[in-house]
Amino acid sequence: MKGEDSDLMVRLISDKAFINWVIRPDKDSTLYWEKWQESRPDHSETLAKAREFVLRIKFKEYRLSESENSTLLSNIISSEEPGRFKKLTGTKPTHSNDYPYIRTLLRYAAMVSIFILAAYAYRYMQDDVKRLTPQPEPVTFSKTNPKIHKSRFSLPDGSIVSLNAESSIDYIFDFQKGEREVFLKGEAFFEVKKNEKYPFIVHAGGIATRALGTSFNIRYFENEPSVNIALLSGRVGMELEKGKLDAENTFLLPGEKLIYQRENGINEKVKFEPMDDLAWKDGVLVFKNADFDEFVRRLEHWFGVDFSIEGTPKEVWNVNGRFTTETLREILVGVNFTYDIEYSIKGEDVILKLK
C-alpha cells in the first residue's frame, strides 16, 4: 500500500462519520460516501479495505495489556538500532545487501503499530459514536375500559388486543431492552404480531407470560382468587415474578390453560374449551359449574353493578348457562327457578337475598 493510501486508510478508520456509516448505514450517509467514492475513483480500493477493516475487526475483544503494547512498540521503534535488531531477527546485519530486508521489515512494523493505535482509537471512539447516535425512545401505549365497555384495538407493534370491561393495559416497546412488555389488570385476548427479535411479555397477577407470535387469553382481576392463562395458538412460556411454577406448568400448548391460585401458589394445567373461555370477546356470558361467589363476580363485571348480599347460601351453587342478549333481571329470574332468592335492582345497586 502506497504512503498516500496508508495515510488515507488511517484517516478513514479514525473518522467517526465513516465508522458510523459502516456500522449503521442509512440513506443519507450511503449517498454521501457513494459520491465521495465517485469523486475519488483512485481511492476506491482503499475505501473498500477500510470498510472491511471496520467490519471484520472486533475491537472489544482486543486484550493486549499495557505492558505488552509498550514492549511491542519499543521493539518496533528500537529495531533501527543494530544492537537490538538481533532480538527481532536473530541476525545482526553486516552486509549492505541486508538493508532492503531491514527496510521491508520496518515498513511492516510501522503498519503493525498503526493498526494497534487505530484499534485503540476506534475502541474509544465507539463510546462517542454510541453516545452521539440518537437512540430510539421507548414506544408507550395505555388503554383503560370502564364498566360494561369492551374494546378491540391494535398496539404500536401491530399486535391486536381485545380488552374486557373494567380492564386496563400499559404497553412499552423498549428498543434498548429488546422487549415488548404489557402490564395487564383485568382480562384481555392477545393476537401477537410475530417478531423474534422482540419477545412479547405480559405481566399479570405476578406471572410473566412470554410469547413471540401467538394468541392467548389472560384473566386477572384483583377481586378474583386465580390468574387464568389460556392458549389458543402457538406457544407461550410462563414464570412467576416471585417464586417458581411447577416445572410441567412453565409452558402451554394450544388448548391448554394455566390456573394459578394467588393465595397459596397452587398451579395446575388443564384443557379448556375456547367456546367457553373466549366467548366474552363475542358478547357471550358463560357460566360453567360456577359457585355462588363466581356467579356474583361475573354478573358484577358483565353488567357493571354492585351486589349487596343478605344471608348465606344454604346449598352449593353450580350454575351453567350461556347468555347473549338477556338482561340482568332475566338472568336472576332464571336462577330463581333453581335457587330460592329474592332481588331488587336500583340502577347499579343490586340487593340479593338468600332464603
Buried (B, 14 or more C-beta within 10 A) or exposed (E): EEEEBBEBBBEBBBBBEBBBBBEEEEEEBEEEBEEEEEEEEEBEEBBEBBBEBBEEBEBEEEEEEEEEBEEBBEBBBEBEEEEBBEEBEEEEBEEEEBEEEBEEBBEEBBBEBBBBBBBBBBEEBBEEBEEEEEEEEBBEBEBBBEBEEBBEEEBEBEBBBBBBBBBBBBBBBBEEEEBBBBBBBBBBBBBBBEBEEBBBBBBBBBBBBBBBBBBBBBBBBEEBBBBBBBBBEBBBBBBBEEEEBEEEBBBBEBBBBBBBEBEEBEBEBEEBEEEBBBBBBEEBBBBBEBEBBBBBBBBBBBBBBEBEBEEEBEEEBBBEBEBEEBEBEEBBEEBEEEBEBEBEBEEEEBBBEBE
